Amino acid sequence: MGLEEVADEGVRQHYGDYPGSALTFRAPAVQPVLIDTAGQAVPFARTMVGDERLSQMESGSGGGSVRIGGVARVPMPLLKSAAVAVRDGWIAIGHTSGAPPLASGSPVASLPPITVYDARGEPRVVFALDMASKDVADASRVRQAWVDAWISDFPDRRERRKWRLRYEEFLSATPASAPAFRSLALQEGGKVWLEVFDPSAGEDEPSRWHVQDAFDMRGIDDSGANLVVLPPGFRPHDIGSDYVLGVWRDELGIEFVHMYDLIEVSSDGS
């Protein structure tokens, strides 16, 4: 399955002199699709918000703006994204915003945070996140600090002033909050793994995952129950009933396949 972008739908905002020189924010609408055995894309579910994107566009050069030539994606922190996981006959879809913000009049339907579908694209389970989308107290500071650092690389004072005004306009128009979760995965049997979003955690620190039984409607909280901690540098690719298989990256960026035992324990630790 996949997510197909729906043409001319979703959110697109320009800050500056579009199309000549502008900062552009996009939150496109995407349609979940199933690819059948004949290779045909079969739409299912409702459209939803896709990955948020921020880019700089500069049609000319000069005045210190040569390095921006064309359109360049920029790594603004705390942008949200669509999340999809597939395992056996299950599909889990959500959005890391927790509750996707939609523009006024947008035709995109707002999905609950996590929806689990069967192999035919029929919704089976919907659950919300008690752990979801905490407003990070310093989210505004994090984004502002990033803008300061990004703009400081511009060698020309006029260029720095021009682009700072555009970034400030973008920041004032978008709420500063952290994603509800970083990514999701599916375990054999339909359990949903949600990676905890921690803006202070680096690549050399363990990742934490809340595990939710898709057919247990009690929801997820931050009490530490059903929490799995994976080693630093390791990303899961396949989660079975008693193992986690994935790729571990060392300090030089070299990748190794690693498998870990997964042992489920009762609440009393026995």
Secondary structure, 3 states (H helix, E strand, C coil): CEEEEEEEEEEEEEEEECCCEEEEEEEEEEEEEEECCCCCEEECCCCEECCCEEEEEECCCCCCCHHHCEEEECCCCCCCCEEEEEECCEEEEEECCCCCCCCCCCCCCCCCCEEEEECCCCEEEEECCCCCCCCCCCHHHHHHHHHHHHHHCCCCHHHHHHHHHHHHHHHHHCCCCCCCCCCEEEECCCCEEEECCCCCCCCCCCEEEEEECCCCCCCCCCCCCCEEEECCCEEEEEECCCEEEEEEECCCCCEEEEEEECCCCCCCCC
